[in-house]
Amino acid sequence: MSEVDDWRAALDAAGELQPAIVTAILSAHGDRGGKAIDAVAEQRVKRYRDFTVVVGYESEYVIEDGGCTCKDSQYNLDADEQCWHALAVEIAERIDAIDHHDMWYSDVRDFM
């Protein structure tokens, strides 16, 4: 198994999660990377007409332009770091694993 220096480029090229890529994500992002991989595997990354949303453990979080509405992103991370929700979107986009919904998220929120 070869070592991966840039998990994003490797994932773009492979189009799927492979053991070396998973190792690279975990090495770069630790627990956040593991949670992101789990969210993708569990199909918790959802794209609506207006937003991409990750279903978290306590709520749903809107991801927009790489930023997230979660408290971790808002209070704990430096500008060059990402929460696991944003990482999940990046991973899901690269392997075509986003659950698409042809509706507005703002309409869905009205029912919650």
Buried (B, 14 or more C-beta within 10 A) or exposed (E): EEEBEEBBEBBEEBEEBBEBBBBBBBEBBEEBBBBBBEBBEEEBBBBBEBBBBBBBEEEBBBBEEEBBBBEBBEEEBEEEEBBBBBBBBBBBBBBEBBEEEEEEBEEBEEEE
